[in-house]
Amino acid sequence: MAKRSAGRENGPTRRLILKDRTQPGRYLAVLEFDSYEEAMRNNEDPETGKFAEQMAALCTRPPSFTDCDVLEMTELK
């Protein structure tokens, strides 16, 4: 995914992949965009849809998507 998204117009600016310690086999992906509008343009890209279908085929249940706004981000170290 990193190669696919790197330098792509309207692509994510940051990606965070999480593995749930209490639920084996559960993973979360957090993708950050510079703006809501860029995220929506990314969603409309046919390549994004194709990639989402490929990833969904690897899942044991349908993926869920959530749109969030960052309220605060603090560097602690």
C-alpha positions, 0 to 999 in steps of 0.5 A, a space after each residue: 500500500 505504501 508504494 501505491 500511495 506514495 506521492 499520489 495526488 489526493 492520497 493519504 499523508 500518513 498511515 498507521 497500521 495497528 494489531 489488536 493485542 486482545 483480539 488475535 487476527 484483528 487489525 486496524 488501518 488509520 489513514 490521514 489526509 491533509 483535508 476532508 476534501 482530499 479524502 473524498 477525492 481519494 474515495 472517488 478514485 477508481 484505483 481506491 475502489 479496486 484496492 479496497 475490493 482486493 483488501 476486503 477479499 482478504 478479510 474474514 468479515 466486511 471492513 468498516 469505515 469511519 470518517 473522523 476529524 482530528 480534534 487534537 494531536 500532541 507529540 509526547 516525546 
